[in-house]
Amino acid sequence: MPRPHSVVGHDAIRAELEQDLQTGNVSHAYLFTGPRHLGKMTLARWFATELLSVGQPPEALEHIQHDCERMMHPDLFVLDQLWIAEQCDDWAVIAQTSNAPQQEREKKKVKTDTIGIDDIRALQERLQETASGRYRCCIIRSAERLQAEAANALLKILEEPPAPLVFVFTTQALSSLPSTIVSRMRVIRFHPLPHRELMPLLKGVENEDRQFILHLAQGAPGIVQSLKADPEALRSHRLVHSKAVSFWRTHSLKERLQILEPMRERGEEAEQLLLHLALALREQSPSALPSVQALHELAAGLHTNAHRGLIVQRFGMRIS
């Protein structure tokens, strides 16, 4: 069966899914859970291609893979990127990751990155259609985006799924999903990959950059691939990491607060600095436990509605 070259690692999970296909013991719903950029969505697309290839003649497999890669296969539905008014309302962009019906979102000018009841109802209509092969497959990325009403509607489908339909969900926040949803799916946990499995992605990269990328990726092949393809992003991360190292080394409260300044505002710059503070702290001596606790409290505080400036200032003073 076709196997996309973009699948990196997770051999045990792939073997488990292949065993399901070979024995015919395919579950009606799978939940791939784990941190971002580990390859959950990539493996979901691979599994969908395998499912839709079951029972098909060898000469049809290449055509099936082609259609699945471009989301043109009539038995494959993917709900990934959502139509969002004034943010992501370009259908050409959305079509690169999603082919599930979203016209209701456009009609109602939906402005949130959450999956609502209209999304599930529109999808449910399509899922009732007859399969052209043995299976149909529906992939929903980041299931934690489900609104309560949408989750309840989806629960009804999971309780009585059409016979040839297989769901594959991904999430990076398993605890945020309703237990009633999780209990009706087969949970497969993804873990960071060892360096040896990521090394092939870094062929041709200079050793210094290679080691930094591996350190930054923390076992996530998606991060490795994006940094290798974007030298400017790699330089930006190096600069932020240098500032993070300086933060832990300096004894000046003034310098520390200056480095923390981007954290006073929400955004990618703040999240990137927080990441590098954690990575740089790991490079320090084992006696840094109090700093680890303080950093955890900072991260938790920044994800609340509390005053960010006060949280950042308190953290800087506590470290000093």
C-alpha positions as CSV (number, residue, x, y, z in Angstrom):
1,M,0.0,0.0,0.0
2,P,1.2,3.6,-0.5
3,R,3.3,5.0,2.3
4,P,4.1,8.7,2.2
5,H,7.7,9.5,2.7
6,S,6.9,12.3,5.1
7,V,6.0,9.8,7.9
8,V,9.0,9.9,10.3
9,G,9.3,7.4,13.2
10,H,6.5,6.0,15.3
11,D,7.2,2.5,13.9
12,A,5.3,0.8,16.8
13,I,2.2,2.8,16.2
14,R,2.3,2.2,12.4
15,A,2.8,-1.5,13.1
16,E,-0.2,-1.5,15.4
17,L,-2.4,0.2,12.8
18,E,-1.1,-2.1,10.0
19,Q,-2.0,-5.1,12.2
20,D,-5.6,-3.7,12.5
21,L,-5.8,-3.5,8.7
22,Q,-4.4,-7.0,8.2
23,T,-6.8,-8.6,10.8
24,G,-9.8,-6.5,9.9
25,N,-9.9,-5.3,13.5
26,V,-10.3,-1.7,12.6
27,S,-11.8,0.5,15.3
28,H,-14.6,2.9,14.4
29,A,-12.7,5.8,16.0
30,Y,-9.1,6.5,16.9
31,L,-7.7,9.3,19.0
32,F,-4.1,10.3,18.4
33,T,-2.9,12.3,21.4
34,G,0.4,14.0,22.2
35,P,2.3,17.3,22.0
36,R,2.4,19.4,18.9
37,H,4.5,18.7,15.8
38,L,5.1,15.0,16.6
39,G,3.4,13.9,13.3
40,K,-0.1,12.9,14.5
41,M,-1.8,14.5,11.5
42,T,0.8,13.1,9.1
43,L,0.2,9.6,10.4
44,A,-3.6,10.1,10.4
45,R,-3.4,11.0,6.7
46,W,-1.2,7.9,6.1
47,F,-3.6,5.7,7.9
48,A,-6.5,7.1,5.9
49,T,-4.7,6.3,2.7
50,E,-4.1,2.7,3.9
51,L,-7.8,2.4,4.8
52,L,-9.0,3.5,1.5
53,S,-6.6,1.2,-0.3
54,V,-8.0,-2.0,1.4
55,G,-9.4,-4.4,-1.1
56,Q,-8.4,-2.3,-4.1
57,P,-6.4,-3.7,-7.1
58,P,-2.7,-2.9,-7.2
59,E,-3.1,-0.7,-10.3
60,A,-5.4,1.6,-8.4
61,L,-3.2,2.2,-5.4
62,E,-1.1,5.0,-6.9
63,H,-4.3,6.8,-8.0
64,I,-5.8,6.5,-4.5
65,Q,-2.6,7.9,-2.9
66,H,-2.7,10.8,-5.4
67,D,-6.3,11.6,-4.5
68,C,-5.7,11.3,-0.8
69,E,-2.7,13.6,-0.8
70,R,-4.8,16.2,-2.6
71,M,-8.0,15.4,-0.5
72,M,-9.9,14.6,-3.7
73,H,-10.9,11.1,-2.7
74,P,-14.7,10.9,-2.3
75,D,-14.3,8.7,0.9
76,L,-11.9,11.0,2.7
77,F,-13.0,14.0,4.8
78,V,-10.5,16.2,6.6
79,L,-11.5,19.0,9.0
80,D,-8.3,20.8,9.8
81,Q,-8.0,24.6,9.0
82,L,-11.3,26.4,9.6
83,W,-12.9,29.3,7.7
84,I,-12.6,32.3,10.1
85,A,-14.0,35.7,9.1
86,E,-11.3,38.4,8.7
87,Q,-8.6,35.9,9.7
88,C,-8.6,32.9,7.4
89,D,-11.3,33.4,4.8
90,D,-9.3,32.3,1.7
91,W,-10.7,29.1,0.4
92,A,-7.6,28.4,-1.6
93,V,-5.6,28.4,1.7
94,I,-8.2,26.3,3.6
95,A,-8.3,23.7,0.8
96,Q,-4.7,22.9,1.4
97,T,-5.6,21.2,4.6
98,S,-9.4,20.8,4.8
99,N,-12.0,19.4,2.4
100,A,-14.9,19.0,4.9
101,P,-17.9,21.3,4.2
102,Q,-17.6,24.7,5.9
103,Q,-20.0,26.9,3.8
104,E,-22.2,27.5,6.9
105,R,-19.2,29.2,8.6
106,E,-18.9,31.6,5.7
107,K,-22.6,32.3,5.6
108,K,-22.6,33.1,9.3
109,K,-19.3,34.9,9.3
110,V,-17.9,32.7,12.1
111,K,-14.9,34.4,13.8
112,T,-13.7,31.7,16.2
113,D,-11.2,28.8,15.7
114,T,-13.7,26.3,17.3
115,I,-15.7,23.5,15.8
116,G,-19.4,24.3,16.2
117,I,-22.6,22.4,15.8
118,D,-23.1,23.6,12.2
119,D,-19.7,22.1,11.3
120,I,-20.6,18.7,12.7
121,R,-24.1,18.8,11.1
122,A,-22.7,19.6,7.6
123,L,-20.1,16.9,8.0
124,Q,-22.7,14.4,9.2
125,E,-24.7,14.8,6.0
126,R,-21.7,13.9,3.9
127,L,-20.8,11.0,6.2
128,Q,-24.1,9.3,5.4
129,E,-23.2,8.8,1.8
130,T,-22.3,5.4,0.4
131,A,-18.6,4.4,0.4
132,S,-16.9,3.7,-3.0
133,G,-14.6,1.2,-1.2
134,R,-14.6,-0.9,1.9
135,Y,-14.0,2.1,4.2
136,R,-14.6,5.8,4.5
137,C,-12.4,8.0,6.7
138,C,-13.0,11.3,8.6
139,I,-10.0,13.1,10.1
140,I,-10.6,15.9,12.7
141,R,-7.5,17.8,13.8
142,S,-7.3,19.3,17.3
143,A,-10.5,17.8,18.7
144,E,-10.1,20.1,21.7
145,R,-11.6,22.8,19.5
146,L,-15.0,21.1,19.7
147,Q,-17.7,23.3,21.3
148,A,-19.9,21.5,23.9
149,E,-22.9,21.3,21.5
150,A,-20.7,20.0,18.7
151,A,-19.1,17.4,21.0
152,N,-22.6,16.1,21.9
153,A,-23.7,15.9,18.3
154,L,-20.5,14.0,17.5
155,L,-21.1,11.7,20.4
156,K,-24.3,10.5,18.8
157,I,-22.4,9.6,15.6
158,L,-19.7,7.8,17.6
159,E,-22.4,5.8,19.4
160,E,-24.0,4.6,16.2
161,P,-21.4,5.1,13.4
162,P,-22.2,4.2,9.8
163,A,-20.6,0.8,9.3
164,P,-17.8,1.6,6.9
165,L,-16.8,4.9,8.6
166,V,-13.6,5.3,10.5
167,F,-12.9,8.5,12.5
168,V,-9.3,9.6,13.3
169,F,-9.1,12.5,15.8
170,T,-5.9,14.3,16.9
171,T,-5.5,16.3,20.1
172,Q,-2.7,17.8,22.1
173,A,-5.0,18.3,25.1
174,L,-6.5,15.0,26.0
175,S,-7.8,16.1,29.4
176,S,-9.8,18.9,27.8
177,L,-12.0,16.4,25.9
178,P,-15.2,15.1,27.4
179,S,-14.7,11.6,28.9
180,T,-17.8,10.4,27.0
181,I,-16.0,11.2,23.8
182,V,-12.7,9.7,24.8
183,S,-14.3,6.5,26.1
184,R,-15.7,5.7,22.6
185,M,-12.4,6.0,20.9
186,R,-9.2,4.0,20.8
187,V,-6.6,6.2,22.3
188,I,-3.1,6.1,20.8
189,R,-0.4,8.1,22.5
190,F,2.4,9.8,20.6
191,H,5.8,10.5,22.2
192,P,8.8,12.5,21.2
193,L,11.2,10.7,18.8
194,P,14.9,10.0,19.7
195,H,17.6,11.9,17.9
196,R,18.6,8.9,15.8
197,E,15.2,8.9,14.1
198,L,15.3,12.7,13.5
199,M,18.9,12.7,12.1
200,P,17.9,11.7,8.5
201,L,15.8,14.9,8.3
202,L,19.0,16.9,8.9
203,K,21.2,15.7,6.1
204,G,23.3,18.5,4.7
205,V,22.9,20.7,7.8
206,E,26.0,21.9,9.5
207,N,26.8,20.2,12.8
208,E,26.3,23.3,15.0
209,D,22.9,24.0,13.5
210,R,22.0,20.3,13.6
211,Q,22.6,20.1,17.3
212,F,20.7,23.3,18.0
213,I,17.7,22.2,16.0
214,L,17.6,18.8,17.7
215,H,17.8,20.6,21.1
216,L,15.0,23.0,20.2
217,A,12.8,20.3,18.6
218,Q,12.6,18.2,21.7
219,G,11.8,15.1,19.6
220,A,9.3,16.7,17.3
221,P,9.9,16.0,13.6
222,G,7.6,18.9,12.5
223,I,9.8,21.4,14.2
224,V,13.0,19.9,12.7
225,Q,11.5,20.1,9.2
226,S,10.3,23.7,9.6
227,L,13.6,25.0,11.0
228,K,15.6,23.3,8.4
229,A,13.5,24.9,5.7
230,D,13.5,28.4,7.2
231,P,17.0,29.7,8.0
232,E,15.5,33.1,9.1
233,A,13.4,31.4,11.7
234,L,16.4,29.4,12.9
235,R,18.4,32.7,13.3
236,S,15.6,34.2,15.2
237,H,15.5,31.2,17.6
238,R,19.2,31.5,18.1
239,L,18.9,35.1,19.1
240,V,16.1,34.4,21.5
241,H,18.0,31.5,23.0
242,S,21.0,33.7,23.5
243,K,18.9,36.2,25.5
244,A,17.4,33.3,27.5
245,V,20.9,32.1,28.4
246,S,21.8,35.6,29.5
247,F,18.7,35.8,31.7
248,W,19.8,32.8,33.8
249,R,23.5,34.0,33.9
250,T,23.0,37.6,34.9
251,H,22.5,38.8,38.5
252,S,21.1,42.1,37.5
253,L,17.4,42.5,38.1
254,K,17.3,45.4,35.5
255,E,18.8,43.2,32.8
256,R,16.5,40.3,33.6
257,L,13.4,42.5,33.4
258,Q,14.6,44.0,30.1
259,I,14.9,40.5,28.6
260,L,11.4,39.6,29.9
261,E,9.8,42.7,28.4
262,P,8.3,40.8,25.4
263,M,6.3,38.7,27.8
264,R,4.2,41.6,28.9
265,E,2.2,41.2,25.7
266,R,0.5,38.1,24.4
267,G,1.8,36.7,21.2
268,E,4.4,34.4,19.5
269,E,7.3,36.4,20.7
270,A,6.3,35.9,24.3
271,E,5.7,32.1,23.8
272,Q,9.1,31.8,22.0
273,L,10.9,33.4,24.9
274,L,9.1,31.2,27.4
275,L,10.2,28.1,25.5
276,H,13.8,29.2,25.3
277,L,13.9,30.1,29.0
278,A,12.9,26.5,29.7
279,L,15.5,25.1,27.3
280,A,18.3,27.4,28.6
281,L,17.4,26.4,32.2
282,R,17.9,22.8,31.4
283,E,21.4,23.6,30.4
284,Q,22.1,25.0,33.9
285,S,23.3,23.1,36.9
286,P,21.1,20.5,38.6
287,S,20.6,22.9,41.6
288,A,18.2,25.0,39.6
289,L,15.1,23.4,41.1
290,P,13.7,26.6,42.6
291,S,14.1,28.3,39.2
292,V,12.2,25.4,37.6
293,Q,9.3,25.9,40.0
294,A,9.3,29.7,39.4
295,L,9.3,29.1,35.6
296,H,6.3,26.7,35.9
297,E,4.4,29.3,37.9
298,L,5.3,32.0,35.3
299,A,4.0,29.8,32.5
300,A,0.8,29.0,34.4
301,G,0.2,32.7,35.2
302,L,0.7,33.9,31.7
303,H,-2.1,31.6,30.5
304,T,-4.6,33.3,32.8
305,N,-6.3,36.6,32.7
306,A,-4.1,38.0,35.4
307,H,-2.0,41.2,34.8
308,R,0.9,40.0,32.7
309,G,3.2,42.8,33.7
310,L,2.9,42.0,37.4
311,I,3.4,38.3,36.7
312,V,6.6,39.0,34.8
313,Q,7.9,41.4,37.3
314,R,7.3,39.0,40.2
315,F,9.1,36.3,38.3
316,G,12.1,38.4,37.6
317,M,12.3,39.5,41.2
318,R,11.9,36.0,42.5
319,I,14.8,34.7,40.3
320,S,17.0,37.7,41.4
